[in-house]
Amino acid sequence: MRWTLKPKPKQEDIHRLSDALRVDTLVAQLLLQRGIASYEEAKQFFRPQLSDLHDPFLMKDMDLAVNRIEKAIAYNENILVFGDYDVDGTTAVALVSSYVLESYPNVATYIPDRYTEGYGVSFQGIDFAEDNGFSLIIALDCGVKAIDKVAYAKEKGIDFIICDHHRPGNELPEAIAVLDPKREDCNYPYDELCGCGIGFKLVQALASKNGRTTEDLTPYLDLVATAIGADIVPITGENRVLAYYGLQIINSNPRIGFKAIIEHIKKEELTITDVVFIIAPRINAAGRMEHGQHAVTLLTETDLEQARKFAVEIEQFNLDRRNLDQEITQEALLQIQENQEEAKFTSVVYKDTWHKGVIGIVASRLTETYYRPTLVFTKSGDRLAASARSVKGFDVYSALEGCSDCIEQFGGHKYAAGLTLLEGQYQAFKEQFEKVVSETIDPNLLTPEIKVDAQIDLTDITPKLLRIIKQFAPFGPGNMTPIFMAESLRDTGYVKGVGEDEKHLKLSILQNGTGPIGAIGFNLGKKLSVAANRNSFDAVFSLDENEWQGTVSLQLKLRDLR
C-alpha cells in the first residue's frame, strides 16, 4: 500500500471553521477536506434536507418527458418501463413503474435477458413492445447510446423517454426526451446521479404537476439509496440527501420486498455499507443467475408472505452466484499466474465456459489481487463479452476507446465497463489494451493507495470524536470514512491472528504510555510479525466500535501496518 497524507488545509481556515462550528480543529480539518468551509455548508452536510434537492425541471428535456407521459395517460396508451438488469436498473424500474401504477393501470415492466439480449435497450424488447401494443417506452439506466434501437422503435410508432447517467456519445438518440445530466447541453446543477436517481427526478417532476411534494415521495427513497450504494456514485450533493433519507426508510419502514430480505439480518441499523454488501448482491443475483425481472417482482410486491417466497428464491440465486464466483476466480487467478510474462500493466483472461453473470465480480476480485486494469472475457453467443474493472485513478473507459478498432460495442464508466468483440479479435485486443494502458497509466497507480486524512496521536481519539465522525455518514465516494495515521505504536504483547486460518489480526495498542486501545485488522494476519515482540510500528486506521457481550468500546479498524 502507498500511504498518501492528504494536504492539510490552511491553519487559519481550520481555526475559522472550528470557531464557527465550535468543534475541535481535527473535525474542522476533516470537513474542509470534504469541501465544507462554512457554517451553512456544514449545516447542509450534517442535516440534509429534502428541500436541498434541485428542481427536476432544471434537467434538459424534463418538461418534454413529463408532457409525453401525461399525454400517454390522457390517451390511455400502454407504457413499458424498461431497465437494465443490475441493481441500478431494477430499482429504477421498480420505482417508476410503481409510481405511475398508483394512478394509471396500463403500465408493464421489462428487463432484458443478460444472456440473450445483453446490456441496455434491445431489439427484442422493442419487438415485445410492438407485439403487446406499447406506444411509449421509458428506458432507465440505459439508452443514451441506443441510437439504432430508438430509430427502430420510431419506425414502429413507439416513442422513447431515456433516463440515463452514462456518458453520451457524439450523437443522441432521437427520443422524445433524453434525461442525462452528463449531456453537454444539460445545465442541471448535479451530474452524479445514478440511473435510479434520474428515475426519481422524473417521478418528482410528475408528482409536482399533480400537487404532490417531495416529502410524499420518501417511501421510494429506499430504492434510490440502494442504487446509490450499489452503483458506487459519489455520496455528495443530491446523492447525499437521497441516501440519507433512503437509509432512514430502510431502517424504519422499508418496502415489503426489502423487509423480506432484511428480516434475516441480525443487525438493528443498516448502513450504506450493509446495503452494498447485503441487499444489493441479492438484487443483483437475480439478473446474474436467472432473470432481472425476479428482482423487480420482489421490489414491487406488496404482500409480505409472497415477498418472503421471492426472497427465498433470490437467496438461492445469491448462493449459486457466490459458489460460481469463487470457482471462476480461482481459475482466472491460475490463468494470470501461467501467463505472467505476457502483460505487465493489465490482466486479461478468457474462458468460453465462464458464466457471463459473474464475470464482473471476478474482474473486481482480480483487480483487488493484482491491482491492474482487468478484463474477464467469456463466450456470449457468437461473440466474446467482457467486464472491465480499473484501479483508482485510471480511466478504463478511455483506454477502451483507444482500442475501439478491435471492439464491436462498449459502454460504462471510468472504473467499470462492459464490451463485446468478435472471437478473432481477442488476441489483437489483448495486445492493444496492454499497449494503451502501458503508455497512459502512471506506474504509481499500480500500487494500491490509501489516502490518509490526518496524522494523529492516540490521545486525540475519544468517544466524542467517534460520535461526530458517525454523523459524517452515509459514507462513499466523495465522502469516505476518515482514515487516520499514527506513528511509534506498540502492541501490549498479546497480538494474535484470529478467524479462519488466522487471517485477521487482533491487537491492543499503546503509544508513549497512552492506551491501550483495542484494534482489529481484517485480512492483515500476514502482518503479525510487524507488531510482534512489542516492535514499534506505524498504522493507518479508521475509528470503529466493538460490541462484545453487551459492552460497546471504541476500537481501531486497521487498514495497514508498517
Secondary structure, 3 states (H helix, E strand, C coil): CEEEECCCCCHHHHHHHHHHHCCCHHHHHHHHHCCCCCHHHHHHHHCCCHHHCCCHHHCCCHHHHHHHHHHHHHCCCEEEEEECCCHHHHHHHHHHHHHHHCCCCCEEEECCCCCCCCCCCCHHHHHHHHHCCEEEEEEECCCCCCHHHHHHHHHCCCEEEEECCCCCCCCCCCCCEEECCCCCCCCCCCCCCCHHHHHHHHHHHHHHHCCCCHHHHHHHHHHHHHHHHHCCCCCCHHHHHHHHHHHHHHHHCCCHHHHHHHCCCCCCCCCHHHHHHHHHHHHHHHHHHCCCHHHHHHHHCCCHHHHHHHHHHHHHHHHHHHHHHHHHHHHHHHHHHHCCCCCCCCEEEECCCCCHHHHHHHHHHHHHHHCCCEEEEEEECCEEEEEEECCCCCCHHHHHHCCHHHCCEEEECCCEEEEEEEHHHHHHHHHHHHHHHHHHCCHHHHCCEEEECEECCHHHCCHHHHHHHHCCCCCECCECCCCEEEEEEEECCCCEEECHHHCEEEEEEEECCEEEEEEEECCCHHHHHHHHHHCCEEEEEEEEEEEECCEEEEEEEEEEEC
